[in-house]
Amino acid sequence: MPDLTLPEEPKEKRTNGIYGERHCKFLKEHRKVMYWDLLTQGKLYSYLCDVDEQARNRLEHITKQMAEKEGINEQLKSENQMEWIGKMTNIRNRAMEIVNHEIIYA
């Protein structure tokens, strides 16, 4: 009986955040071959950390761009916090949809 073990991945100080976990779930359900290839090569953890970092950076970039384009700034935040919160929540949700489409579920 062969003794099969997976290669150990070097544990980096990076974390596999929420976006990495979402992408991992997507891979398990829809891209099984890619998931098993990364897992058996010992590259899954670092790949998911990279996906998480890319998603966070893209989300931040898109959110800033949309806020600037729509004129949402610190002045609005100081004058009318509830309006600012509503607009920023709307922007964040739209940006999250873009990130999901481009990175997480692609």
A tleap script that builds the chain and sets N, CA, C and O, in Angstrom:
source leaprc.protein.ff14SB
mol = sequence {
  NMET PRO ASP LEU THR LEU PRO GLU GLU PRO
  LYS GLU LYS ARG THR ASN GLY ILE TYR GLY
  GLU ARG HIE CYS LYS PHE LEU LYS GLU HIE
  ARG LYS VAL MET TYR TRP ASP LEU LEU THR
  GLN GLY LYS LEU TYR SER TYR LEU CYS ASP
  VAL ASP GLU GLN ALA ARG ASN ARG LEU GLU
  HIE ILE THR LYS GLN MET ALA GLU LYS GLU
  GLY ILE ASN GLU GLN LEU LYS SER GLU ASN
  GLN MET GLU TRP ILE GLY LYS MET THR ASN
  ILE ARG ASN ARG ALA MET GLU ILE VAL ASN
  HIE GLU ILE ILE TYR CALA
}
set mol.1.N position { 0.839 -1.160 0.000 }
set mol.1.CA position { 0.000 0.000 0.000 }
set mol.1.C position { 0.895 1.237 0.000 }
set mol.1.O position { 1.703 1.405 0.913 }
set mol.2.N position { 0.770 2.103 -0.999 }
set mol.2.CA position { 1.628 3.291 -1.049 }
set mol.2.C position { 1.236 4.311 0.017 }
set mol.2.O position { 0.068 4.441 0.385 }
set mol.3.N position { 2.225 5.013 0.488 }
set mol.3.CA position { 2.013 6.063 1.481 }
set mol.3.C position { 2.000 7.402 0.761 }
set mol.3.O position { 3.047 8.008 0.532 }
set mol.4.N position { 0.800 7.860 0.406 }
set mol.4.CA position { 0.663 9.108 -0.339 }
set mol.4.C position { 0.468 10.264 0.622 }
set mol.4.O position { -0.382 10.217 1.512 }
set mol.5.N position { 1.262 11.296 0.431 }
set mol.5.CA position { 1.112 12.506 1.238 }
set mol.5.C position { 1.217 13.713 0.323 }
set mol.5.O position { 1.860 13.661 -0.725 }
set mol.6.N position { 0.586 14.788 0.727 }
set mol.6.CA position { 0.666 16.034 -0.022 }
set mol.6.C position { 1.928 16.775 0.356 }
set mol.6.O position { 2.347 16.729 1.512 }
set mol.7.N position { 2.545 17.459 -0.595 }
set mol.7.CA position { 3.720 18.254 -0.238 }
set mol.7.C position { 3.312 19.378 0.713 }
set mol.7.O position { 2.221 19.936 0.603 }
set mol.8.N position { 4.191 19.693 1.631 }
set mol.8.CA position { 3.895 20.765 2.578 }
set mol.8.C position { 4.115 22.113 1.918 }
set mol.8.O position { 5.111 22.346 1.234 }
set mol.9.N position { 3.154 22.986 2.145 }
set mol.9.CA position { 3.274 24.342 1.633 }
set mol.9.C position { 3.971 25.182 2.683 }
set mol.9.O position { 3.693 25.055 3.875 }
set mol.10.N position { 4.876 26.039 2.239 }
set mol.10.CA position { 5.478 26.939 3.229 }
set mol.10.C position { 4.427 27.916 3.729 }
set mol.10.O position { 3.800 28.620 2.937 }
set mol.11.N position { 4.233 27.959 5.036 }
set mol.11.CA position { 3.252 28.872 5.619 }
set mol.11.C position { 3.874 30.256 5.715 }
set mol.11.O position { 4.805 30.498 6.483 }
set mol.12.N position { 3.333 31.138 4.922 }
set mol.12.CA position { 3.822 32.509 4.910 }
set mol.12.C position { 3.095 33.287 5.993 }
set mol.12.O position { 2.167 32.776 6.620 }
set mol.13.N position { 3.513 34.501 6.207 }
set mol.13.CA position { 2.844 35.336 7.194 }
set mol.13.C position { 1.575 35.956 6.630 }
set mol.13.O position { 0.839 36.627 7.353 }
set mol.14.N position { 1.312 35.738 5.340 }
set mol.14.CA position { 0.082 36.231 4.747 }
set mol.14.C position { -1.071 35.332 5.171 }
set mol.14.O position { -0.886 34.158 5.493 }
set mol.15.N position { -2.252 35.910 5.162 }
set mol.15.CA position { -3.419 35.107 5.507 }
set mol.15.C position { -4.282 34.906 4.277 }
set mol.15.O position { -4.305 35.731 3.364 }
set mol.16.N position { -4.973 33.810 4.278 }
set mol.16.CA position { -5.899 33.481 3.217 }
set mol.16.C position { -7.245 34.053 3.641 }
set mol.16.O position { -8.042 33.353 4.267 }
set mol.17.N position { -7.510 35.309 3.309 }
set mol.17.CA position { -8.674 36.037 3.787 }
set mol.17.C position { -9.989 35.571 3.193 }
set mol.17.O position { -10.073 34.511 2.574 }
set mol.18.N position { -11.009 36.386 3.395 }
set mol.18.CA position { -12.361 36.023 2.982 }
set mol.18.C position { -12.466 35.835 1.474 }
set mol.18.O position { -13.189 34.953 1.012 }
set mol.19.N position { -11.760 36.647 0.706 }
set mol.19.CA position { -11.828 36.520 -0.751 }
set mol.19.C position { -11.117 35.257 -1.223 }
set mol.19.O position { -11.555 34.612 -2.176 }
set mol.20.N position { -10.027 34.908 -0.560 }
set mol.20.CA position { -9.352 33.651 -0.865 }
set mol.20.C position { -10.225 32.458 -0.535 }
set mol.20.O position { -10.250 31.477 -1.278 }
set mol.21.N position { -10.942 32.537 0.576 }
set mol.21.CA position { -11.847 31.449 0.962 }
set mol.21.C position { -13.002 31.310 -0.025 }
set mol.21.O position { -13.389 30.198 -0.384 }
set mol.22.N position { -13.546 32.434 -0.458 }
set mol.22.CA position { -14.629 32.386 -1.446 }
set mol.22.C position { -14.144 31.771 -2.754 }
set mol.22.O position { -14.848 30.973 -3.374 }
set mol.23.N position { -12.933 32.151 -3.168 }
set mol.23.CA position { -12.381 31.597 -4.408 }
set mol.23.C position { -12.094 30.109 -4.248 }
set mol.23.O position { -12.286 29.337 -5.188 }
set mol.24.N position { -11.642 29.706 -3.080 }
set mol.24.CA position { -11.384 28.289 -2.813 }
set mol.24.C position { -12.680 27.482 -2.936 }
set mol.24.O position { -12.696 26.412 -3.544 }
set mol.25.N position { -13.738 27.991 -2.367 }
set mol.25.CA position { -15.033 27.314 -2.464 }
set mol.25.C position { -15.478 27.220 -3.923 }
set mol.25.O position { -16.000 26.192 -4.355 }
set mol.26.N position { -15.266 28.304 -4.678 }
set mol.26.CA position { -15.598 28.302 -6.107 }
set mol.26.C position { -14.786 27.236 -6.842 }
set mol.26.O position { -15.332 26.492 -7.657 }
set mol.27.N position { -13.484 27.159 -6.556 }
set mol.27.CA position { -12.642 26.158 -7.209 }
set mol.27.C position { -13.107 24.750 -6.884 }
set mol.27.O position { -13.184 23.902 -7.774 }
set mol.28.N position { -13.422 24.487 -5.614 }
set mol.28.CA position { -13.877 23.158 -5.210 }
set mol.28.C position { -15.148 22.746 -5.936 }
set mol.28.O position { -15.311 21.577 -6.286 }
set mol.29.N position { -16.046 23.692 -6.164 }
set mol.29.CA position { -17.333 23.374 -6.764 }
set mol.29.C position { -17.324 23.406 -8.286 }
set mol.29.O position { -18.016 22.612 -8.924 }
set mol.30.N position { -16.542 24.320 -8.881 }
set mol.30.CA position { -16.642 24.535 -10.322 }
set mol.30.C position { -15.361 24.298 -11.106 }
set mol.30.O position { -15.418 24.092 -12.318 }
set mol.31.N position { -14.237 24.319 -10.465 }
set mol.31.CA position { -12.949 24.097 -11.142 }
set mol.31.C position { -12.170 23.035 -10.371 }
set mol.31.O position { -11.086 23.299 -9.849 }
set mol.32.N position { -12.729 21.847 -10.306 }
set mol.32.CA position { -12.171 20.778 -9.468 }
set mol.32.C position { -10.764 20.368 -9.885 }
set mol.32.O position { -9.919 20.104 -9.030 }
set mol.33.N position { -10.508 20.313 -11.170 }
set mol.33.CA position { -9.178 19.909 -11.647 }
set mol.33.C position { -8.127 20.927 -11.205 }
set mol.33.O position { -7.057 20.555 -10.722 }
set mol.34.N position { -8.439 22.207 -11.374 }
set mol.34.CA position { -7.497 23.255 -10.962 }
set mol.34.C position { -7.262 23.190 -9.457 }
set mol.34.O position { -6.127 23.304 -8.995 }
set mol.35.N position { -8.340 23.005 -8.696 }
set mol.35.CA position { -8.218 22.901 -7.237 }
set mol.35.C position { -7.284 21.756 -6.851 }
set mol.35.O position { -6.369 21.943 -6.049 }
set mol.36.N position { -7.512 20.573 -7.418 }
set mol.36.CA position { -6.690 19.411 -7.052 }
set mol.36.C position { -5.256 19.551 -7.549 }
set mol.36.O position { -4.326 19.097 -6.882 }
set mol.37.N position { -5.065 20.167 -8.701 }
set mol.37.CA position { -3.701 20.407 -9.185 }
set mol.37.C position { -2.929 21.305 -8.218 }
set mol.37.O position { -1.803 20.988 -7.835 }
set mol.38.N position { -3.537 22.424 -7.827 }
set mol.38.CA position { -2.881 23.337 -6.893 }
set mol.38.C position { -2.630 22.661 -5.544 }
set mol.38.O position { -1.573 22.839 -4.941 }
set mol.39.N position { -3.597 21.894 -5.083 }
set mol.39.CA position { -3.466 21.216 -3.796 }
set mol.39.C position { -2.345 20.184 -3.817 }
set mol.39.O position { -1.523 20.141 -2.903 }
set mol.40.N position { -2.309 19.360 -4.846 }
set mol.40.CA position { -1.293 18.301 -4.895 }
set mol.40.C position { 0.108 18.832 -5.190 }
set mol.40.O position { 1.100 18.181 -4.861 }
set mol.41.N position { 0.195 20.010 -5.807 }
set mol.41.CA position { 1.500 20.616 -6.055 }
set mol.41.C position { 1.985 21.440 -4.868 }
set mol.41.O position { 3.119 21.918 -4.857 }
set mol.42.N position { 1.119 21.604 -3.867 }
set mol.42.CA position { 1.500 22.385 -2.698 }
set mol.42.C position { 1.461 23.884 -2.938 }
set mol.42.O position { 2.169 24.635 -2.267 }
set mol.43.N position { 0.655 24.324 -3.874 }
set mol.43.CA position { 0.608 25.740 -4.221 }
set mol.43.C position { -0.733 26.395 -3.905 }
set mol.43.O position { -0.913 27.581 -4.183 }
set mol.44.N position { -1.667 25.658 -3.337 }
set mol.44.CA position { -3.014 26.181 -3.129 }
set mol.44.C position { -3.026 27.366 -2.172 }
set mol.44.O position { -3.649 28.386 -2.467 }
set mol.45.N position { -2.355 27.253 -1.038 }
set mol.45.CA position { -2.377 28.311 -0.029 }
set mol.45.C position { -1.809 29.620 -0.574 }
set mol.45.O position { -2.410 30.678 -0.392 }
set mol.46.N position { -0.670 29.557 -1.233 }
set mol.46.CA position { -0.068 30.787 -1.758 }
set mol.46.C position { -0.920 31.359 -2.893 }
set mol.46.O position { -1.018 32.578 -3.033 }
set mol.47.N position { -1.535 30.497 -3.703 }
set mol.47.CA position { -2.419 30.964 -4.770 }
set mol.47.C position { -3.622 31.701 -4.177 }
set mol.47.O position { -3.987 32.774 -4.658 }
set mol.48.N position { -4.234 31.142 -3.150 }
set mol.48.CA position { -5.398 31.772 -2.534 }
set mol.48.C position { -5.031 33.076 -1.830 }
set mol.48.O position { -5.819 34.021 -1.815 }
set mol.49.N position { -3.845 33.124 -1.252 }
set mol.49.CA position { -3.372 34.382 -0.647 }
set mol.49.C position { -3.202 35.456 -1.710 }
set mol.49.O position { -3.546 36.616 -1.483 }
set mol.50.N position { -2.673 35.077 -2.872 }
set mol.50.CA position { -2.519 36.026 -3.974 }
set mol.50.C position { -3.876 36.517 -4.476 }
set mol.50.O position { -4.049 37.707 -4.739 }
set mol.51.N position { -4.832 35.608 -4.608 }
set mol.51.CA position { -6.172 35.992 -5.044 }
set mol.51.C position { -6.792 36.955 -4.040 }
set mol.51.O position { -7.412 37.944 -4.431 }
set mol.52.N position { -6.633 36.675 -2.756 }
set mol.52.CA position { -7.180 37.546 -1.718 }
set mol.52.C position { -6.571 38.942 -1.796 }
set mol.52.O position { -7.280 39.945 -1.703 }
set mol.53.N position { -5.269 38.997 -1.966 }
set mol.53.CA position { -4.580 40.290 -2.053 }
set mol.53.C position { -5.018 41.070 -3.297 }
set mol.53.O position { -5.252 42.276 -3.227 }
set mol.54.N position { -5.126 40.378 -4.429 }
set mol.54.CA position { -5.582 41.031 -5.649 }
set mol.54.C position { -6.996 41.577 -5.484 }
set mol.54.O position { -7.282 42.700 -5.898 }
set mol.55.N position { -7.873 40.791 -4.886 }
set mol.55.CA position { -9.262 41.209 -4.704 }
set mol.55.C position { -9.346 42.424 -3.785 }
set mol.55.O position { -10.093 43.362 -4.066 }
set mol.56.N position { -8.595 42.417 -2.703 }
set mol.56.CA position { -8.604 43.564 -1.782 }
set mol.56.C position { -8.090 44.833 -2.462 }
set mol.56.O position { -8.680 45.904 -2.317 }
set mol.57.N position { -7.002 44.707 -3.194 }
set mol.57.CA position { -6.440 45.865 -3.889 }
set mol.57.C position { -7.399 46.396 -4.945 }
set mol.57.O position { -7.596 47.605 -5.068 }
set mol.58.N position { -7.988 45.488 -5.701 }
set mol.58.CA position { -8.935 45.901 -6.751 }
set mol.58.C position { -10.167 46.569 -6.142 }
set mol.58.O position { -10.646 47.576 -6.663 }
set mol.59.N position { -10.680 46.018 -5.050 }
set mol.59.CA position { -11.849 46.592 -4.385 }
set mol.59.C position { -11.557 48.006 -3.889 }
set mol.59.O position { -12.373 48.911 -4.062 }
set mol.60.N position { -10.409 48.188 -3.283 }
set mol.60.CA position { -10.018 49.513 -2.794 }
set mol.60.C position { -9.869 50.501 -3.942 }
set mol.60.O position { -10.323 51.641 -3.845 }
set mol.61.N position { -9.241 50.072 -5.020 }
set mol.61.CA position { -9.018 50.932 -6.181 }
set mol.61.C position { -10.353 51.341 -6.819 }
set mol.61.O position { -10.564 52.519 -7.105 }
set mol.62.N position { -11.240 50.389 -7.039 }
set mol.62.CA position { -12.530 50.691 -7.664 }
set mol.62.C position { -13.361 51.601 -6.769 }
set mol.62.O position { -14.010 52.527 -7.256 }
set mol.63.N position { -13.346 51.346 -5.469 }
set mol.63.CA position { -14.117 52.164 -4.532 }
set mol.63.C position { -13.643 53.611 -4.562 }
set mol.63.O position { -14.460 54.532 -4.597 }
set mol.64.N position { -12.337 53.815 -4.549 }
set mol.64.CA position { -11.796 55.179 -4.613 }
set mol.64.C position { -12.176 55.865 -5.917 }
set mol.64.O position { -12.577 57.029 -5.915 }
set mol.65.N position { -12.051 55.148 -7.031 }
set mol.65.CA position { -12.385 55.724 -8.326 }
set mol.65.C position { -13.855 56.136 -8.392 }
set mol.65.O position { -14.173 57.235 -8.845 }
set mol.66.N position { -14.747 55.260 -7.943 }
set mol.66.CA position { -16.177 55.562 -7.990 }
set mol.66.C position { -16.528 56.737 -7.075 }
set mol.66.O position { -17.332 57.594 -7.442 }
set mol.67.N position { -15.928 56.775 -5.894 }
set mol.67.CA position { -16.203 57.871 -4.965 }
set mol.67.C position { -15.746 59.208 -5.550 }
set mol.67.O position { -16.456 60.208 -5.439 }
set mol.68.N position { -14.587 59.228 -6.159 }
set mol.68.CA position { -14.096 60.459 -6.788 }
set mol.68.C position { -14.998 60.884 -7.941 }
set mol.68.O position { -15.324 62.063 -8.081 }
set mol.69.N position { -15.398 59.922 -8.761 }
set mol.69.CA position { -16.228 60.230 -9.914 }
set mol.69.C position { -17.599 60.765 -9.495 }
set mol.69.O position { -18.164 61.623 -10.174 }
set mol.70.N position { -18.131 60.264 -8.384 }
set mol.70.CA position { -19.456 60.676 -7.928 }
set mol.70.C position { -19.400 61.845 -6.945 }
set mol.70.O position { -20.432 62.275 -6.432 }
set mol.71.N position { -18.214 62.351 -6.688 }
set mol.71.CA position { -18.060 63.533 -5.845 }
set mol.71.C position { -18.308 63.286 -4.365 }
set mol.71.O position { -18.728 64.188 -3.640 }
set mol.72.N position { -18.051 62.080 -3.925 }
set mol.72.CA position { -18.222 61.756 -2.512 }
set mol.72.C position { -16.885 61.967 -1.826 }
set mol.72.O position { -15.905 61.289 -2.136 }
set mol.73.N position { -16.845 62.918 -0.882 }
set mol.73.CA position { -15.577 63.298 -0.263 }
set mol.73.C position { -15.755 63.515 1.237 }
set mol.73.O position { -16.828 63.274 1.790 }
set mol.74.N position { -14.699 63.968 1.875 }
set mol.74.CA position { -14.713 64.192 3.321 }
set mol.74.C position { -15.652 65.331 3.720 }
set mol.74.O position { -16.189 65.341 4.828 }
set mol.75.N position { -15.842 66.271 2.827 }
set mol.75.CA position { -16.751 67.379 3.127 }
set mol.75.C position { -18.176 66.853 3.288 }
set mol.75.O position { -18.878 67.239 4.223 }
set mol.76.N position { -18.601 65.979 2.386 }
set mol.76.CA position { -19.936 65.373 2.509 }
set mol.76.C position { -20.025 64.554 3.788 }
set mol.76.O position { -21.057 64.547 4.459 }
set mol.77.N position { -18.948 63.870 4.118 }
set mol.77.CA position { -18.924 63.047 5.332 }
set mol.77.C position { -19.118 63.912 6.579 }
set mol.77.O position { -19.824 63.510 7.504 }
set mol.78.N position { -18.509 65.077 6.613 }
set mol.78.CA position { -18.637 65.942 7.787 }
set mol.78.C position { -19.986 66.664 7.824 }
set mol.78.O position { -20.493 66.963 8.905 }
set mol.79.N position { -20.569 66.945 6.662 }
set mol.79.CA position { -21.833 67.670 6.610 }
set mol.79.C position { -23.051 66.763 6.794 }
set mol.79.O position { -24.002 67.129 7.485 }
set mol.80.N position { -23.019 65.583 6.175 }
set mol.80.CA position { -24.178 64.697 6.224 }
set mol.80.C position { -23.695 63.247 6.252 }
set mol.80.O position { -23.547 62.609 5.210 }
set mol.81.N position { -23.456 62.744 7.448 }
set mol.81.CA position { -22.880 61.404 7.594 }
set mol.81.C position { -23.788 60.309 7.051 }
set mol.81.O position { -23.300 59.363 6.432 }
set mol.82.N position { -25.075 60.413 7.265 }
set mol.82.CA position { -25.988 59.366 6.807 }
set mol.82.C position { -26.007 59.272 5.276 }
set mol.82.O position { -26.034 58.171 4.726 }
set mol.83.N position { -25.992 60.391 4.603 }
set mol.83.CA position { -25.948 60.380 3.140 }
set mol.83.C position { -24.627 59.784 2.661 }
set mol.83.O position { -24.596 58.991 1.720 }
set mol.84.N position { -23.534 60.178 3.322 }
set mol.84.CA position { -22.217 59.656 2.960 }
set mol.84.C position { -22.172 58.143 3.141 }
set mol.84.O position { -21.665 57.427 2.278 }
set mol.85.N position { -22.704 57.653 4.266 }
set mol.85.CA position { -22.714 56.207 4.528 }
set mol.85.C position { -23.525 55.481 3.459 }
set mol.85.O position { -23.089 54.451 2.944 }
set mol.86.N position { -24.692 56.005 3.124 }
set mol.86.CA position { -25.527 55.375 2.105 }
set mol.86.C position { -24.841 55.304 0.755 }
set mol.86.O position { -24.869 54.270 0.088 }
set mol.87.N position { -24.227 56.403 0.357 }
set mol.87.CA position { -23.548 56.440 -0.944 }
set mol.87.C position { -22.326 55.529 -0.968 }
set mol.87.O position { -22.087 54.829 -1.952 }
set mol.88.N position { -21.549 55.538 0.121 }
set mol.88.CA position { -20.360 54.678 0.168 }
set mol.88.C position { -20.740 53.199 0.212 }
set mol.88.O position { -20.046 52.363 -0.367 }
set mol.89.N position { -21.832 52.873 0.893 }
set mol.89.CA position { -22.299 51.483 0.918 }
set mol.89.C position { -22.707 51.050 -0.482 }
set mol.89.O position { -22.397 49.937 -0.908 }
set mol.90.N position { -23.399 51.924 -1.193 }
set mol.90.CA position { -23.799 51.626 -2.558 }
set mol.90.C position { -22.583 51.413 -3.443 }
set mol.90.O position { -22.547 50.469 -4.232 }
set mol.91.N position { -21.593 52.277 -3.318 }
set mol.91.CA position { -20.364 52.153 -4.108 }
set mol.91.C position { -19.639 50.858 -3.767 }
set mol.91.O position { -19.184 50.141 -4.658 }
set mol.92.N position { -19.535 50.566 -2.492 }
set mol.92.CA position { -18.830 49.344 -2.073 }
set mol.92.C position { -19.525 48.091 -2.618 }
set mol.92.O position { -18.863 47.148 -3.052 }
set mol.93.N position { -20.849 48.086 -2.593 }
set mol.93.CA position { -21.584 46.936 -3.126 }
set mol.93.C position { -21.365 46.774 -4.627 }
set mol.93.O position { -21.184 45.657 -5.112 }
set mol.94.N position { -21.380 47.885 -5.362 }
set mol.94.CA position { -21.125 47.809 -6.805 }
set mol.94.C position { -19.693 47.362 -7.082 }
set mol.94.O position { -19.454 46.561 -7.986 }
set mol.95.N position { -18.752 47.872 -6.314 }
set mol.95.CA position { -17.348 47.478 -6.485 }
set mol.95.C position { -17.165 45.991 -6.172 }
set mol.95.O position { -16.398 45.298 -6.840 }
set mol.96.N position { -17.877 45.512 -5.148 }
set mol.96.CA position { -17.780 44.095 -4.785 }
set mol.96.C position { -18.316 43.204 -5.899 }
set mol.96.O position { -17.769 42.130 -6.151 }
set mol.97.N position { -19.368 43.636 -6.560 }
set mol.97.CA position { -19.893 42.876 -7.700 }
set mol.97.C position { -18.855 42.778 -8.813 }
set mol.97.O position { -18.707 41.727 -9.437 }
set mol.98.N position { -18.146 43.859 -9.058 }
set mol.98.CA position { -17.107 43.857 -10.088 }
set mol.98.C position { -15.975 42.903 -9.698 }
set mol.98.O position { -15.513 42.115 -10.523 }
set mol.99.N position { -15.534 42.974 -8.451 }
set mol.99.CA position { -14.453 42.102 -7.972 }
set mol.99.C position { -14.889 40.637 -8.029 }
set mol.99.O position { -14.115 39.773 -8.441 }
set mol.100.N position { -16.114 40.361 -7.620 }
set mol.100.CA position { -16.615 38.986 -7.703 }
set mol.100.C position { -16.570 38.472 -9.139 }
set mol.100.O position { -16.152 37.342 -9.389 }
set mol.101.N position { -17.000 39.304 -10.071 }
set mol.101.CA position { -17.048 38.905 -11.467 }
set mol.101.C position { -15.647 38.755 -12.076 }
set mol.101.O position { -15.399 37.822 -12.840 }
set mol.102.N position { -14.750 39.657 -11.742 }
set mol.102.CA position { -13.419 39.668 -12.355 }
set mol.102.C position { -12.435 38.689 -11.717 }
set mol.102.O position { -11.610 38.096 -12.411 }
set mol.103.N position { -12.520 38.518 -10.393 }
set mol.103.CA position { -11.471 37.757 -9.693 }
set mol.103.C position { -12.003 36.523 -8.974 }
set mol.103.O position { -11.502 35.420 -9.195 }
set mol.104.N position { -12.987 36.686 -8.137 }
set mol.104.CA position { -13.421 35.589 -7.248 }
set mol.104.C position { -14.082 34.464 -8.011 }
set mol.104.O position { -13.715 33.303 -7.834 }
set mol.105.N position { -15.038 34.775 -8.847 }
set mol.105.CA position { -15.809 33.730 -9.545 }
set mol.105.C position { -15.490 33.675 -11.036 }
set mol.105.O position { -16.373 33.469 -11.869 }
set mol.106.N position { -14.232 33.861 -11.350 }
set mol.106.CA position { -13.822 33.825 -12.774 }
set mol.106.C position { -12.936 32.631 -13.032 }
set mol.106.O position { -12.490 32.426 -14.161 }
savepdb mol mol.pdb
quit
